[in-house]
Amino acid sequence: MTLDGTRALVIGGGGDGIGRGITRAFAAAGAAVAVADLDPERARVAAKEVGGTAVSGDVRSAADLDAMFAGAVAGLGGLDVLVTVVGGQVAFVPAVRLHEMRDEDWDLVYEVNLRYVARAAAAAIRVFLEQGTGGTIISVGSVTGLMAAPRQAAYGAAKAGLASLAKTVSAEYAAEKIRMNVIAAGAIATAVGAAFQDPEGVAEIPAGRYGTVDDVAEAALFLASPASAYVLGQQLVIDGGVSTRGPFA
Ligand SMILES: NC(=O)c1ccc[n+]([C@@H]2O[C@H](COP(=O)([O-])OP(=O)(O)OC[C@H]3O[C@@H](n4cnc5c(N)ncnc54)[C@H](O)[C@@H]3O)[C@@H](O)[C@H]2O)c1
């Protein structure tokens, strides 16, 4: 799959996990990439590695998001693909049961997993419509949004919301060749993931291993490329088969 001539913005692309993997995979496939991150130094290093554009800001701020898009579009000369990677629960708030969850923690998890994605998608759509070229939005979700999410109720609910958003965006803008899809990632071996992934946990995964950043990056590559032109409003589950398990599996 090639992304030659494609201009992509990866929000959360500066970390050392899934975002960075997608940034590298896109660049290797020929895309010009802009990396957005809360940490300007992370964005700078990740963008430099791929000869791309670095922008920074906090996704919780509408003004910061506007500035990120302005910088990315200026640096890339336009935009064809948006990937949203920022998200999570354990990296942001304590993992507790619902009755113990503080309102402000729920709001923060919602902000960094769903609210900003809707804002970023809207910003990307405005660019796509102005260009008249169509475009693709990919959001990194989680199998947590498909299943029960003990001690991660806000995270699961927010990730589930991404699936609805992707369907609505695709329905509203399909005629303008704009589509949105979600990657529902399972347990991926990253620094954040390591906090709750132990060797025994592998027994619960039909594929017999934790996922890699490349497993997710390959899926993102497919969803960004014309190879998936007929895929609209879907969730691509990359979880080693975890979500296929029924009571007798
Ligand atoms: N690792 C897993 O097992 C796993 C499983 C399922 C889903 N996911 C999803 O993958 C995504 C994250 O992947 P990762 O853990 O590999 O992270 P990552 O290493 O790719 O980094 C994410 C980046 O987001 C940046 N960031 C954090 N808060 C920000 C903010 N407010 N504004 C702008 N940037 C911000 C961080 O600086 C970091 O560089 C999340 O959406 C998460 O829900 C991960």
The ligand as a Gaussian input file, in Angstrom:
#p B3LYP/6-31G(d) Opt

LIG

0 1
 N       -1.501000       0.508000      24.461000
 C       -2.603000      -0.204000      24.463000
 O       -2.646000      -1.351000      24.911000
 C       -3.861000       0.368000      23.856000
 C       -4.965000      -0.479000      23.727000
 C       -6.129000       0.014000      23.135000
 C       -6.166000       1.331000      22.730000
 N       -5.095000       2.151000      22.894000
 C       -5.220000       3.536000      22.460000
 O       -4.030000       3.964000      21.818000
 C       -3.889000       5.377000      21.996000
 C       -2.578000       5.753000      22.669000
 O       -1.570000       4.939000      22.277000
 P       -0.236000       4.830000      23.139000
 O       -0.543000       4.486000      24.560000
 O        0.688000       3.961000      22.386000
 O        0.264000       6.313000      23.236000
 P        1.438000       6.971000      22.408000
 O        2.739000       6.531000      22.993000
 O        1.226000       6.739000      20.947000
 O        1.344000       8.487000      22.747000
 C        0.228000       9.301000      22.771000
 C        0.737000      10.743000      22.769000
 O       -0.350000      11.579000      23.151000
 C        0.208000      12.735000      23.741000
 N       -0.814000      13.414000      24.540000
 C       -1.299000      13.055000      25.745000
 N       -2.212000      13.942000      26.171000
 C       -2.295000      14.889000      25.204000
 C       -3.060000      16.076000      25.071000
 N       -3.929000      16.458000      26.033000
 N       -2.910000      16.814000      23.950000
 C       -2.033000      16.448000      22.968000
 N       -1.286000      15.324000      23.043000
 C       -1.414000      14.554000      24.150000
 C        1.338000      12.219000      24.588000
 O        2.300000      13.248000      24.828000
 C        1.876000      11.069000      23.734000
 O        3.018000      11.482000      23.001000
 C       -5.043000       5.820000      22.876000
 O       -6.096000       6.307000      22.100000
 C       -5.422000       4.527000      23.581000
 O       -6.736000       4.573000      24.055000
 C       -3.937000       1.697000      23.446000

